[in-house]
């Protein structure tokens, strides 16, 4: 009886040690965990910063200070993090890079004349508050990108314009939800 209890204690201690050391390793590595359905949920490896971000790749961005207050007023919950305003960076997909022309209409987003899927601006947030898209055409400034969510209800550059990426984000272990 004592030996099985001792084995259980040793096994439990070993599992606990592995979990603790794995947690320490994860915090030491440049990783981020996306918890929103705007992009695939899961673990991303942070790589960068880079001088160029390709359309289709993922980036980590901070919301511009000019829209942070509006975002909070819309009821969009932001976790605490390292961006200005003390909020977490967002992981988004790059839709356009510097010098590309982006046009936003009530029908959707065009990048250099090509339609982005699921890009029609939403009239309201999931909380039912009015959401206003940045309608019109824009040329993405140098060192910035236009981000578009994979999820049509995602909060992205349709509503806050181009942003400066912090770093590239490479999916490690992710999954997509159906809304």
VMD Tcl script that draws the C-alpha trace (Angstrom):
set ca {
  {0.00 0.00 0.00}
  {2.82 2.40 0.91}
  {4.68 1.73 -2.34}
  {1.65 2.56 -4.54}
  {1.05 5.76 -2.56}
  {4.75 6.65 -2.90}
  {4.66 5.94 -6.65}
  {1.58 8.15 -6.99}
  {3.30 10.95 -5.09}
  {6.44 10.65 -7.24}
  {4.39 10.53 -10.47}
  {2.26 13.50 -9.38}
  {5.38 15.48 -8.46}
  {7.00 14.65 -11.80}
  {3.91 15.78 -13.73}
  {3.76 19.00 -11.68}
  {7.46 19.67 -12.34}
  {6.95 19.15 -16.08}
  {3.96 21.51 -16.15}
  {5.83 24.19 -14.20}
  {8.96 23.91 -16.35}
  {6.90 23.91 -19.56}
  {5.12 27.05 -18.40}
  {8.47 28.69 -17.73}
  {9.68 27.71 -21.19}
  {6.52 29.05 -22.85}
  {6.88 32.40 -21.06}
  {10.56 32.60 -22.07}
  {9.79 32.00 -25.76}
  {8.29 34.66 -28.02}
  {4.78 33.19 -28.11}
  {1.30 34.67 -28.01}
  {-2.09 33.03 -27.59}
  {-4.99 34.44 -29.60}
  {-8.30 34.00 -27.76}
  {-10.64 35.82 -30.17}
  {-12.52 34.34 -33.11}
  {-11.37 37.17 -35.42}
  {-8.46 34.93 -36.41}
  {-7.74 31.27 -35.75}
  {-7.65 30.71 -31.98}
  {-4.45 29.31 -30.58}
  {-0.72 29.62 -30.20}
  {1.43 31.86 -32.44}
  {5.22 32.22 -32.54}
  {6.29 35.87 -32.71}
  {8.97 36.56 -35.32}
  {10.30 39.99 -36.03}
  {9.94 42.87 -36.28}
  {10.39 42.83 -40.03}
  {10.65 45.54 -42.63}
  {8.10 43.87 -44.93}
  {4.94 41.88 -44.18}
  {3.34 39.83 -46.94}
  {-0.43 39.87 -47.55}
  {-1.89 36.72 -46.04}
  {0.64 36.58 -43.21}
  {-0.30 37.26 -39.60}
  {0.97 40.18 -37.54}
  {0.64 41.41 -34.00}
  {-0.63 45.02 -33.80}
  {-1.61 47.56 -31.19}
  {-4.80 49.50 -31.76}
  {-4.07 53.12 -32.65}
  {-4.46 55.40 -29.61}
  {-6.98 57.44 -31.61}
  {-9.42 54.52 -31.73}
  {-8.73 52.85 -28.39}
  {-11.35 54.85 -26.50}
  {-13.96 54.26 -29.21}
  {-13.16 50.55 -29.15}
  {-13.78 50.37 -25.41}
  {-17.00 52.41 -25.76}
  {-18.20 49.89 -28.37}
  {-18.00 47.21 -25.69}
  {-15.14 45.38 -27.39}
  {-13.33 43.70 -24.52}
  {-9.58 44.05 -24.56}
  {-7.37 42.13 -22.17}
  {-4.57 43.84 -20.28}
  {-1.30 43.91 -22.17}
  {1.75 45.81 -23.34}
  {0.19 48.17 -25.91}
  {-0.53 51.85 -25.25}
  {-3.53 52.10 -22.97}
  {-2.45 48.89 -21.23}
  {-4.23 46.54 -23.64}
  {-3.08 43.35 -25.35}
  {-1.84 43.37 -28.96}
  {-4.21 41.86 -31.53}
  {-3.27 39.15 -34.01}
  {-4.58 39.93 -37.49}
  {-4.00 38.87 -41.09}
  {-2.28 41.34 -43.44}
  {-4.55 42.31 -46.34}
  {-2.37 45.05 -47.85}
  {1.08 46.53 -47.39}
  {2.64 49.94 -47.99}
  {1.61 51.78 -51.16}
  {-1.30 49.42 -51.87}
  {-4.70 51.00 -52.51}
  {-7.55 49.87 -50.26}
  {-11.17 50.88 -50.86}
  {-13.88 50.25 -48.28}
  {-17.54 50.44 -49.30}
  {-20.77 49.14 -47.84}
  {-20.29 46.10 -50.11}
  {-16.82 45.17 -48.85}
  {-13.10 45.85 -49.18}
  {-11.05 46.00 -52.38}
  {-7.25 45.81 -52.36}
  {-5.77 47.06 -55.63}
  {-9.14 46.31 -57.22}
  {-9.42 42.75 -55.85}
  {-12.27 41.91 -53.47}
  {-11.49 40.54 -50.01}
  {-13.81 37.69 -48.97}
  {-16.15 38.29 -46.02}
  {-15.15 41.96 -45.83}
  {-18.54 43.67 -45.88}
  {-18.58 46.13 -42.95}
  {-20.95 45.19 -40.17}
  {-23.48 47.81 -39.02}
  {-23.29 46.76 -35.34}
  {-20.98 45.04 -32.88}
  {-21.96 41.66 -31.44}
  {-23.18 43.70 -28.43}
  {-25.57 45.61 -30.74}
  {-23.72 48.96 -30.67}
  {-23.43 50.95 -33.94}
  {-20.18 50.26 -35.78}
  {-18.86 52.74 -38.34}
  {-16.56 51.63 -41.14}
  {-13.88 53.95 -42.52}
  {-15.51 54.21 -45.97}
  {-13.50 55.47 -48.92}
  {-10.16 54.75 -50.55}
  {-6.80 54.80 -48.80}
  {-3.18 54.23 -49.79}
  {-1.42 52.32 -47.02}
  {1.44 54.47 -45.67}
  {5.04 53.26 -45.47}
  {5.75 50.99 -42.45}
  {2.03 50.25 -41.99}
  {-0.34 47.48 -43.07}
  {-4.06 47.08 -43.63}
  {-5.34 44.17 -41.56}
  {-8.47 42.14 -42.26}
  {-9.98 39.53 -39.99}
  {-10.70 36.04 -41.26}
  {-14.05 36.30 -39.45}
  {-16.53 38.73 -41.12}
  {-17.50 40.04 -37.65}
  {-13.88 40.74 -36.68}
  {-12.62 44.16 -35.66}
  {-10.01 45.26 -38.20}
  {-8.78 48.06 -40.47}
  {-12.29 48.48 -41.94}
  {-13.02 50.34 -38.70}
  {-9.66 51.79 -37.60}
  {-7.54 52.14 -40.74}
  {-3.95 51.06 -41.35}
  {-1.70 50.11 -38.41}
  {2.00 49.68 -37.71}
  {2.81 46.00 -37.07}
  {4.78 45.06 -33.96}
  {5.96 41.68 -35.24}
  {5.05 38.78 -37.49}
  {2.94 36.03 -35.89}
  {3.33 32.48 -37.23}
  {0.57 29.98 -36.34}
  {1.91 27.06 -34.27}
  {-1.23 25.33 -33.01}
  {-4.52 26.97 -34.01}
  {-8.13 26.19 -34.85}
  {-11.02 28.08 -36.40}
  {-14.46 28.42 -34.88}
  {-17.72 28.59 -36.79}
  {-19.98 31.56 -36.00}
}
mol new
graphics top color blue
foreach p $ca { graphics top sphere $p radius 0.5 }
foreach p [lrange $ca 0 end-1] q [lrange $ca 1 end] { graphics top cylinder $p $q radius 0.2 }
display resetview
